[in-house]
Amino acid sequence: MNPYILAALLFGLGLGTTVTFASSHWLLAWMGLEMNTLAILPLMAQHHHPRAVEAATKYFLTQATGAATLLFASTTNAWLTGQWDILHMSHPLATTLAILALSLKIGLAPLHTWLPEVLQGLDLTTGLILSTWQKLAPFALLLQMQPTNPSILIMLGVASTLVGGWGGLNQTQLRKVLAYSSTAHLGWMILILQFSPSLTLLTLLTYLVMTTSTFLLFKLNKSTSINMLATSWAKTPALTTLTPLVLLSLGGLPPLTGFMPKWLILQELTKQDLAPVATLAALTALLSLYFYLRLTYAMTLTMSPNNVTGTTPWRLPSLQLTLPLAILTVATISLLPLAPTILAVLTL
């Protein structure tokens, strides 16, 4: 892609998210979301491949549906209450519609079905943007809305953690596994959203760090399926040693960074007398942990098949920058000791 066009599209992505962040009026927020969607579509379809075009089309249709529903919800709210302000979403009908529209946009269960299909059709770089940056604007709106009905968020959160764990079990494609992982992590964030918004932000931050390091790692290895992970010993032995830790951190295993948000969320849910929800969420985390263990096993404890079709392809040295990967990998593995400090900041 022409670098000027690429720069313009990335600027559009940044501008759309910033407009949504900065807006307190529903129409401006909706406009930012639309700019975001339109800027990423050419990035999705840049490889003229049927799967990429299909993914871009599916993404456009789902995001357009979400944006139209959001516009309808905000108009309904203005009609019923006379308020266009995001912070004054007081009517239950408009609030529920807006939550469902934003859930569709970020891929929360049961409105998640587009996400694995779209992510599977993209290359790893665009997939990384879709899994991280594209979640920020809708999430900012969810944080600002302060919904009055807590049960819908708890239902969405539990459904997402369950579906995210269950859906990833049988997958062999890494991008689909990461899509289900994204749904599960977003479920954890939505569970705690109304009780502790600061904890939601912490979970979002750790999710961004862990997901970015995982995508960069797969990109460096040029891996898109579990079988391709088995050849990574020969290419990058040091990175292959660290990869299981990154994957297990995504699964939320102590003493890695990914355990911190899960631990704090379960603690907060118990404080709110929601012990059954906390127990269910903890059990669904085991499902997610299983498929990360599968990836770990495939990468570190299996030899690559050396028949004619499975021989390792000729590989040139990677041109990818390794400094971001190094920093993010360290952050993904070793930030748990900061938990007391973070807890102290959250309770200020």
N, C-alpha and C positions, 0 to 999 in steps of 0.2 A: 504494500500500500504506500502511496505517495506520503512522505513525511509531513507535508503541509496539511494534507487531508486528515492524517492521523492526529496531528496536533490540534486541529480544529475540533475533531470528534472528542478527544480527551478533554479539551477545554469545555465543550458542551456538557460532557458528563459532570465535570466539576461544578460548572455553573448551575446546572439543574439541581444538584444536591444542595448547593449553597443557598439557592433561592428558597428551597423547601425549608432548610434549617432556619433561615432568617424571617420567614413569613409568619404572621399571626392570623392572616386572612385565608379562608379556605380556597379561594380562587387562585391566589398566588401560589399556595402550596401545590394545588393541582397542576398549575402551569409548570412548576419545577419538576414534578414527577413525569410529565409529558416530555419535557426537554431531555430528561434522563433516558427515557425509553427510546426516543428517536435518535439519540446520539449513539446508543450501543448497538442499534440494529445493523448499520453498515459494518461495524467491527465483527458482528456475528457472521454476516454473510460474505466476509472478505475472501474466504477460501471458496471458490465456486464449486462447491461440492453439494450433491443432493441433500446429504444429512445436515449440512450447515444451513442451507436455504430453508429446509424443513424446520430446523430449530428456531431460526429467526422468525419464520411465519407463526409458529406456535407461540413464541414469546410475545410477538406483537399482538396476537389475538387475546391472550390472557391478560396482558398489561392494559390493553384498551378496555377490556371488560372491567377490570379492577378500577381503572381511572373513571370510566363512565358511572360505575356504581358509587364511587366516592363523590363524584360531582352531584349525583342524584341525592346522596345522603346529606351533603352539605346544603344543597338547595332546600331539601325537606326541612332541615333544621332551621334554616333562615325563614322559611315559610311559617313554621310552627312557633318559633320563639323570637323571630326578628333579629337573630344574632348570626353574623358571618365569622365570628371570632372562633379560632380553634379551641381556645381554653374554655369557651362557653357552650360545649356540646352537652346540653342538659336533657334533651328529649330521648327517651329510651330507644325509640324506633330508629331515629337518625344515628344514634351512637352505635347501635348494633350493626346497622348497615355499613357504617364507616369502618368498624372493626373488621367485619368480614371482607370488605374491599381491600383493606390494607393487608389482611391475612393472605388473600389471593396474590397480592403483589409480592410478598416476601416468601410465599410457599409454605404456609403453615397447614398442617393436616386439619380437616379433610380436603383442603383446597390446594394440595401440594402436587397433584398428579402431573402437572406440566413440568415440574422442576427436573426430575431425573431424565426425562426425554430431551429437554432442551439442553441440559448440561452435557449429555452424551454426544450431541451433535456438534459441540464446540471444541476448539483447541484449548489447551490448558491455560493459556494466558487470558483469553476472553472468559473462560470458565472461572478463573480466579476473580476477575472484575465482577462477574455476575454473583459469585458466592459471597463477596465481601462488600465492595463499594455500593452495589445496587440495593443492599439491605438497609443502608444508613438512613436514607430519606424517609421511607415508610415508617421505620422504627422511631425516628424523631417525632413523627406525627402521633404514633401510638403513645409515646411518652408524654406528649403535651395534652392529649385528650382527657386523661384521668377519668376513665369510664366508671359510670355509677353502678353498673351491674357486674359484680365480681365473678359470678358463676360462669359466664360465657368465656372469660379469659382462662379460667381454670380448666374448663372443658377443652378448649383449643389447645392449651398447654399439655394436658395429659394425653390427648389424642396424638399430638405431634411427637411427643417422646416415645409413645408406643409404636406409632407408624414408622418413625425414623429408625427405631431399633429393629422392628420386624421386617421392614422392607429391605434393609441392607443385608440381611442374612444370606440370601440366595444369589447375590450379585457376583459376577466375575469382572465386571468393568469398573475400573477405579473411579471414573467420573460419576457413575451412578451411586457408588458407595458414598462418595463425598456429598452427593446431593441429599441422600437420606440422612447422612450425618448432620448436614446443615439444618434439615427439618427438625431433627431431634434436639440440637442445641438451641434453636429458636423456641422450641417448646419449653425448655427450661427457663429461658428469658421471660416468656409470656406468663409462666406460672407465678413468677415473683413480681411482675410489673406493678401491680396495684399496691403491694405491701411495702416494697423497697425499690424505688426507681434507681437509686444509686447502685444497688446490687445488680440490677438489670444491666446498667452501663458497664459494670465490671465484667459481667459474664460476656457481654458483647465484645469488649476489648480483648479478653482472653481468647474468645472464639476467632476474632479477626487474626490475631497473632498465630494461633495454632493452624488455622486453615491456610493462611498465606504460606507458612513454612512447609506444610504438606504439599500444596500445589507446586511450589518452587522445587521441592525435592523430586516430585514425579516428573517435572519438566526437565530437570537436569539429567534424570535417568531415561528420559523419553519413554516413560512407562504409561500405558493406558489400560492395561489389563493385569490381572493377578499373575498370569504366566510370564509376562514381561518383567515382573519384579524379580523373578528367580535369576535373571542374568545380571543383576546389579552388583553382585560380589566382584565380578571380574573388572567392572568399570570403575566403581568408586568404593573401595573397601571401607574407608573411614566413615563415609557418609552412610553406608549400609549398616554400620555398627550403631550409629546414632538414630537411624530411622525407626527402629522398634520403639524407642523411647518417645519419639514424636507421636507415633500412632497411638501408643498407650496413654499418652497425655491427652490426646483427643478423646480417648475412651473414658478419661477421668480416673485414672488409677493413681493412688498415692505412691510415692512422694513427689509426683510431677505437678506441673502448673495447672493442668486441666482438672485436678481434684479440688482446687481451691473454690471456684464458683459453685460447684455441686455441693460441697460441704456447707458453705455459707447459706445456700438456698434451702437445703434440707433443714438446717438449724432455724432459719426464719419461718419456714412453713410450720415447723413444730411449735414455735412460739405463737403462731396465729391459730393454734388448735386445729391444724389441718394434718394431723398425723397420718390418716389414711392416704391422703394425696401424696405426702412425702414418701410413704412406703411404696406406693405405686410407681412414683418417679424413680426411686432408687432401684426398683426391680427392672424398670425399662432400661436403666443405664447398663444393666448386665447384658441385655441384648446387644446394645451398641458395642460394648466391650468385646463380645464374642467375635464380631466381624473384624474389629481391629486386630484381635489376636490372630485371626485367620490370615490377614495381610502380613503380620509380623512373621508368622510361621512360614509363609510362602517366600518371604524375602530373605530370611536368615537361616532357615533350617532345611531348605530344599535346594538341590542342585539343578542347574538348568538342563533341560532335555537336549541332548547333543545329536539328535538324528538330523537328517538332511534338511527338513523344514524348520527345525528349531535352532540351527546354528546361530551363534551371535553375529549380528550384522557388523560390517566394517564401520568403525566409529571414529569420527574426527574429534579433536578436543572441543569441548563445549565452549561456546562464546558467551554463555550466560554469566552475569555477574554473580559471584558467590558470596560477596560480603552481606547483602541483605539476608540471604539464606542462613549464613553463619549466625548473624545477630538474632534472627527470629527463632532459629533452632535452640540457641542458648536460652532465650526467653521462654520458649515452649517447655523446656525441660526443667528449669531451675528457679522459677519464681515463687514456689510454694513457701519458702521461709519468710517471704514478705507478707504473708497472710495476716499476722497480728497488726502490722503497721497499717495495712489496707483496712482492716476491721476498725482500727482506731479512727482512721479518716472517715469511714462511712458513718460512724456513730457520732460524729461531731455535730 
